[in-house]
Amino acid sequence: MKCRLGLRLTSFLSKFTLRLAFLFMGLGLLACQPPESLEQHSGSSEADKVSVDRITYVNSAGDVFTIKGDGSDRQQLTGGTQVSSGPIGPFMGQGIDFDNFHAWPTWSPDGTKLAVSRVRASGAQDAEVTIQLLDSVTGRTKTVYDSDFPGLVADGSPHYLYWSPDSRNLSFLASTPNGLTLSVTDTDTDNPHIGVELGAPLYYSWSGDGNSLAVHIGEEIKLFRTLSEPVSGEVLSTARGFRVPAFSPDGQWLAYVNQTESGSALFVVRVDDLDHPTLLTEVGAFSAFMWSPTGEELAVADQPDSNTVAFERLRVVSAGSGEESTVAEETLLAFYWSPDGRRIAWVGLEREQQTFEWKVASIGPGGVGDSRSLFNFHPSREVFTMLSFFDQYAYSHSPWSPDSSHLVVAGTERMPFERRNGHTPTGARVFVLNVEANIPPQDISEGTLAFWSWN
């Protein structure tokens, strides 16, 4: 990923970005607001020790919580709490910790752990930036990476965090004195992290067995078949106009974009036979793609201008035959397969209301079903970063519930009103969207970023 969002948006999208600035200006004031009600964690059975079907979110004060999709059973994993006495007896209170701020909680696939970036202010000029592991039930912490070079890998992101499928190895991007660095650490040991690649822009994905990485660095596409030192990558191709190479769910195929005589095209190749790629479909100058969870299809978004983060169409392409179905022809920023592979949700731009819009359509043997609008909103700054690089974040941070029935997003339903005396800026909220029933989004908490567990 680039160290900054150095891509030009369309003029329409630029207006959105300017208007979103009003939202961000209010975060400092919101950090001083009292916390929402918390439920104390009572005794747990063995089955409760693995978090299943829960949302993690970060509030404006930089603390990490988990919560059920219906807004119940809120658990706080970071920040201080204390029991105090009041006129009607003891009560639980939360102390605001101005020295620590957490960002981008990332579920392990088994739901037992969260990786999170923590920024600790240790003085007027210094800041300590670390990667912490949190037990998803108790909140117990372990430091797995300590940076002596504080910096951002994207807007508001100290690191990019991405678990291996076995929930043991944590890969991460961090700014270092040598530049943007991709590393992997074994969270079950205290062994030093392994440096994999260095440079920018850098995007990558794990294979399904967790043994290999496909990396797109600069214009080179590399396959790292093993991650034991010394790490060595095999150059597969050189290409531009896309970000993330994609492993099929079974790990046997790799999808990437390459140049042809007529332009750009999406190719798939067997990992055990890299010399014989198959051209699947032609794509525009800028594209993003993702395998369906079944591995039978790829969703492909593209557009002819390479200098924007927005796309003009979204298609589903058969991985076997190359047959195509159009999902949407509109300006869109991101798309996400449902875990069961039966739906695609995407975020488009609603021109009349000048909002972002979640939509969903069914995908089945009969083709693509009619699309349905779910929610018009303005994303938080962090969610805007996620949408801008969705084809990377989709592998590590899921907006979908595990049963494919709901989506979670942080933002506002309408633009915050102008700051003036006597008013407090409206802050981002966490909303749950039902994709199966025509009911309004459910506001479950204040928060700037939210993701569902994978299981």
Salt bridges, closest charged atoms under 4 A:
GLU36 OE1 - ARG74 NH2 3.87
GLU36 OE2 - ARG429 NH1 3.43
GLU46 OE2 - LYS49 NZ 2.89
ASP73 OD2 - ARG54 NH1 2.77
GLU128 OE2 - ARG118 NH2 3.69
ASP135 OD2 - ARG140 NH2 3.90
ASP186 OD1 - ARG168 NE 2.75
ASP188 OD2 - ARG168 NE 3.67
ASP190 OD1 - LYS142 NZ 3.79
GLU197 OE2 - LYS222 NZ 2.86
GLU220 OE1 - LYS222 NZ 3.73
GLU234 OE1 - ARG225 NE 3.21
ASP272 OD1 - ARG270 NE 3.07
ASP273 OD1 - HIS276 ND1 2.91
ASP302 OD1 - ARG313 NE 2.70
ASP302 OD2 - ARG315 NH2 3.22
GLU324 OE1 - ARG315 NH1 3.03
GLU330 OE1 - LYS359 NZ 3.19
GLU357 OE1 - LYS359 NZ 3.97
GLU382 OE2 - ARG381 NH2 3.98
ASP391 OD1 - ARG243 NE 2.92
GLU436 OE2 - ARG343 NH2 3.85
ASP443 OD1 - ARG429 NE 3.14
